[in-house]
């Protein structure tokens, strides 16, 4: 089911508690310290977070094992990015695109610590022909030049079919790498906010002990 996190805005004072993030292609991993929190406490509060922030936690949770401290989620997330075609069709194209990705999230929990592994698996659906091209270029370690070249080649064919002139096509190709890096950054920032929202909930365990 679709992830519906409310309030992705994380205050600057809270960002100071962010832990280590590592990137690998379409996967972002975050490791978080939770001093004084037992494995059972963390497992319970993270399950509560999932129940609040997904439409149907029963449908998205694929594994939920306290003994191993493992939770696996399969769901959908939506990311807002700039529309690469806006400059070519300023009157008809929206300024932003909203991409829906299928994701798999593995959360590993132990006393005082937990890890979140967020992996994009594929596009939920393709609204336009270039959506698949964009997804193929997603690489959190940086867009590779051969992926940019392939993207430009495919897009050039589509733009020719749309009777876009050579000068505009050349300008589009010249700016494509910057655009694709922006898409990567938008997705990474989304996933970091996702993890930091869990962390914010984890930090409230003692406050809720009424």
N, C-alpha and C positions, 0 to 999 in steps of 0.2 A: 504494500500500500504506500501511498504518497506520504513523504515526510513533511510535516506542517509546522516546523519550528516557528514559534512566535518570538518576536523581539531579538533578531539576530545582532542587534547593536550591542556590543560589549564595551563597557566603559574603560577608559584608559587606565584607571587605577587597578582594574581587574586584570588587564592584559599583562601586568607585571608578573603574574603568577603562571604564565604559560610555560610549559616545559619543552622538552626537545621534540622537534619535528624532523622527520627524514622523508625524502621523496624517492620514488622509484617508478618511473614511467607514469602510469595512471593510478598510483597508490600513494597515499599520504599516511604516515604513521606518527602518532603522538604518544609520548610517554609522560605520565603525570604522577607526581608524588601526592600522597594523601596521608600524611603523618597522623598517627593516632586513630586511623580508621581500619577496622578489621575487614577481612575478606568478605565476611557475611554482610556487614554493613554496606560496603561498597556494592556488592552484588544486588542487594535490596534496593538501594537508592537509584542505581543505574536502570534497573528494571522499571522503577517508578517513572523515571525520566522518559523511557521508551514509551510507556503507556500514555503519557501526557502528550508526547510530541509526534506520534504516529497515529494515523486514522484508526488502525486496527493492529494492536501489538501482537495479537494471536496469529495474524496472517503474516507478519513480517519476521517474527522470531523463528529461526530455523533450528537453533540449538540454545539451550538455557540450562547449563549444568553447573551447579554450585560447587560440587566436589572438584572439578577441574578448573573452576573459575572462568568458564568460557561462555560468552554470549555471541551468537552469530545472527545477523540481521540481513535480510534481503528486502530492499525497498526502492523507492523512486525519489529523486531529488530534482529540484528545478533551479537552474542558475541563469541569472540575467547577464547578458553580455552585449557589447555594442554590435550593431548590424554592419557588416562589412560592405553591404550593397547600398547603404544610405547615400554615400557620395556619388554613386552612379545614377541612382533614382531618387533624388531628394524629395520629390513631390509625392511619390507613391509608397516608398519604403518606410517602415517604422524605424525609430532611432535605435531601438534595442530588440534583441531576440531573447526568447526564453527557451532554453534547452532542458528537456527532461532526460535524465540519465538513470539507468538501472545501476544500483550499487550493491555491494556486499561489504558489510562492516563486521569485523571480528574484534571483540573486546575481551582482553585477558586480564583477570583480576587476581591479586594476592594481597596479603596484609600490607597496608601503607602505600600501595602502588597499583596502577592499572595502565593498560596500553590499549589504544584505539587504532585499528588498521582500517582505513577507509579506501576501498577500491572501486573505481568506476568500471563496470563490466561492458556496457554498450549503451546505445541510444534507445530510449523507450520507443520513440517514433521519429520519423523523418518528415518534417514539415515541408522542406524544400530540398532539391537535389544536392545542394552544397552542405547540408547538415552532416552527412556521412564523411565528407571531406574534412570538415572541421574536427570531428571526433578522431579521425585517423591521425590528426596532427597533435592531439593532446599528449603532452609529455611534460610532467612536472619538473624534470631536470633541465628543460629547455627544448624548444622546438628544433628538431634537426633539419639541416638544410635540404637533405634529400626529400623530407616530408613537405617542406615549403615548395620545392620545385614540382613535386607531384601535385600538390594543391593548386599551384599556379597553372599547370598544364590542364588540369581538369576544369578549373574555373574559366580559363581562357576559351575553351570549347563552348561552354555554356554561354559566356558573354557574347561570343561571335553569333551564336544562334539567336541571341536577343538583339542583334544588330548594334552592339556597342562598338564604337570606333577604336582604332588601334591605339591612339594617344591615351584614351581613357583606360583601355585595357592595360597598357604599359604602366600607367600611374597606379592602377589597382595592384598589379604585381609587385611594384616597388614598395608598396605599403603593407603587403600581406603578412610578412614576418612579424612586424610590429603588432598587427591585429591579432595574429595567432598567439603571440606571447601574452597579449592582453586577455585572451580567452583562458589561457592556462592560469594566469594570475587570478582571474575572477573565480575559477573553480577552486583553486587552492585556498583562497581567502574564505570562500563558502565553507569548505571542509574544516578549516581552522576554527571558524565561528561555531560550527557544529560541535566540535570537540570541546571548545571553551564553554559552551552552554552546559555540557555534561559536567565539566569541572565546577562551574558555578553552582550547580545543584548539589554536587558532592560536598562543596564547602559549607552547605547549610545543614549538614547532618546533625551537628551538635546543637544548632539553634532550634531544630525541630524536636529536640528531646524534651518534650513537655511532661 
